[in-house]
Each structure stands twice: as C-alpha cells, then as structure tokens.
Amino acid sequence: MALNSKALLLILAVLSLAVGGYQAVLFSKGHFVGSSFQAIWSLVFLVLLVLWVDQDCRERKNIYRPFEFGFLVFLFWLPYLPYYLLRTRKAWGLLWLLGFALLFYSGYVFQWVVYLTR
C-alpha cells in the first residue's frame, strides 16, 4: 500500500513533534540526546522528506520526473527542495520551507521554550 503525500506529511510532522518533545523533556531534566540519536533522526527526517517530495511530485502531472527521480532528490535534496517548493507552490513555498525547517529544528525550539519558562 503506497502512502499518499498527505499521509507522509502527517507522519513527518507527528514524528518531528514527538522527537522535539522527547528532546525538550530530556532538556528539562538536565540531559541531552546522544549524537547517534540525532544522526539517526536526521536521516529518518531526510528520508521522509524525500519520500514526500517524490510522492507529491507523482501526484502532480505537470512536473517532469526522470526515471531515477527519487534517488536524485535524495542526493540533491538541499538545492532541489526550495526549487521544488517555489515551483509548485509559488510564494507559499517559502512558508513550506520555513515549516520544514521548524519541524527539523523543533527539538531546539522546544528546548528554548523550556529554558525561557524556567
């Protein structure tokens, strides 16, 4: 069963907020996540993001997709993601990009909230 782009986006958001909450709870107790956890989470986030771009692109008929599109997006995700969001969503693409950045850094944002509310 293939997931559609909305389901992948929901999974990405829920996992990001869960990991961010976990990091905030650890921070409130005086601990930090390990570097291996952070590396694995970064990879999982990247894979989910690439899967979302690939699936979102499949659902749009006006986007040309070469045969190796998923692999190419995985390799060149950093320059391609802003380009894709701006091309498909125009000015709203910048807000999407900001949203993805906030999801990725949600742990740090939540840690700042914990720090400022102490």
Beta strands, then each sheet from edge to edge (+ up, - down):
end
